Amino acid sequence: MMTDPVADMLTRIRNAGSAGHRWADIPLSRLKVEIARLLKEGAFVYDYKVLNDGRHGLVRVYLKYHEGKPVIRHIARVSRPGRRRYVGVDGIPRVRDGLGMAVLSTSRGLLTDRQARAAGVGGELLAEIW
């Protein structure tokens, strides 16, 4: 039984990038599709697709490389099931001085750190990517 599906998604992306794979297949959920959408908007991945595998479905995330190295150098879960991390609008971190991206779960849905600051909302800090 998997207790943290978001951490599993991030680990699959990290491992696929380290191994030089073109994509990572992840079990489907709406939260994971939204995280993949934010990664695409942030230009960390090329694209993502929702695939029907005949069972529960998959999210296929197409990874991006620059000069043979993965664009995603670091992807980590911040808030965990055993230790949740909530931040107010003033506590939202600037990841790598704005070169990275933080993903927050807010009352307005999943937002990047920039979008959350602009909207003036805080929330649960799910992950940091650079």
C-alpha positions in Angstrom: 0.0 0.0 0.0 1.4 3.4 -1.0 1.0 6.1 1.7 2.3 9.1 -0.3 1.3 9.1 -4.0 2.8 12.5 -4.6 6.2 11.5 -3.3 5.9 8.4 -5.5 5.3 10.6 -8.5 8.2 12.9 -7.8 10.5 9.9 -7.2 9.4 8.4 -10.6 10.2 11.6 -12.4 13.6 12.0 -10.6 14.6 8.4 -11.3 13.5 8.5 -15.0 15.6 11.7 -15.5 18.6 10.1 -13.8 18.3 7.1 -16.0 17.9 9.2 -19.2 14.4 8.0 -20.0 12.2 10.0 -22.4 9.2 9.8 -20.2 7.9 8.6 -16.8 4.6 6.7 -16.4 2.7 7.5 -13.2 -0.6 6.0 -11.9 -3.5 8.4 -12.6 -5.1 10.9 -10.2 -6.4 14.4 -10.6 -3.7 15.8 -8.2 -0.9 14.2 -10.3 -2.4 15.6 -13.5 -2.4 19.1 -12.0 1.2 18.7 -10.8 2.2 17.6 -14.3 0.3 20.7 -15.7 2.3 23.0 -13.4 5.6 21.3 -14.4 4.7 21.9 -18.1 3.8 25.6 -17.5 7.1 26.0 -15.6 9.0 24.6 -18.6 10.4 21.7 -16.5 8.9 19.0 -18.8 7.9 19.0 -22.5 4.4 17.6 -22.1 2.1 15.2 -20.3 -0.7 12.9 -21.5 -3.4 11.0 -19.7 -3.4 7.4 -21.0 -5.9 4.6 -20.6 -4.0 1.4 -19.7 -7.1 -0.7 -19.3 -7.1 -0.5 -15.5 -6.9 2.8 -13.6 -5.0 5.0 -16.1 -1.6 6.6 -16.4 -0.1 10.1 -16.6 2.8 10.0 -18.9 5.2 12.9 -18.3 7.7 13.6 -21.1 11.0 14.7 -19.6 13.1 17.6 -20.9 16.9 17.6 -21.3 19.4 20.3 -22.0 22.9 19.3 -23.3 22.2 15.7 -22.2 21.3 16.5 -18.6 17.8 16.6 -17.2 16.3 20.1 -16.8 14.9 19.0 -13.4 18.0 19.0 -11.3 16.1 18.7 -8.0 12.6 17.6 -7.2 11.6 17.0 -3.6 8.5 16.6 -1.5 8.3 19.2 1.3 5.1 18.5 3.1 4.8 14.8 4.0 1.9 12.8 5.5 3.7 12.7 8.9 4.8 16.3 8.9 2.6 18.7 7.0 4.0 22.1 6.1 1.6 25.0 5.7 2.7 28.5 4.7 1.0 31.9 4.7 1.3 34.2 1.7 4.3 35.9 3.4 6.0 32.5 4.1 6.0 31.2 0.5 9.6 30.4 -0.4 11.4 31.8 -3.4 13.0 28.6 -4.8 16.6 29.4 -6.2 15.8 33.1 -6.3 12.9 32.6 -8.7 14.7 30.1 -11.0 12.9 27.2 -9.4 9.3 26.6 -8.5 7.3 25.6 -5.4 4.0 23.8 -5.8 1.3 24.8 -3.2 -2.2 23.3 -2.6 -4.4 26.3 -1.9 -8.1 27.0 -1.6 -7.9 28.0 -5.2 -6.4 24.7 -6.3 -2.8 23.8 -7.1 -0.7 26.9 -7.7 3.0 27.7 -8.2 4.7 30.0 -5.7 4.4 33.0 -8.1 0.7 32.4 -8.7 0.0 32.0 -5.0 1.8 35.2 -4.2 -0.1 37.1 -6.9 -3.4 35.7 -5.7 -2.5 36.5 -2.1 -3.2 33.0 -0.8 -1.1 30.5 1.2 -1.5 26.8 1.6 0.2 23.5 1.9 3.7 23.5 0.4 3.8 20.2 -1.6 7.0 20.2 -3.5 10.1 22.3 -4.6 11.6 21.9 -8.1 14.7 23.4 -9.7 
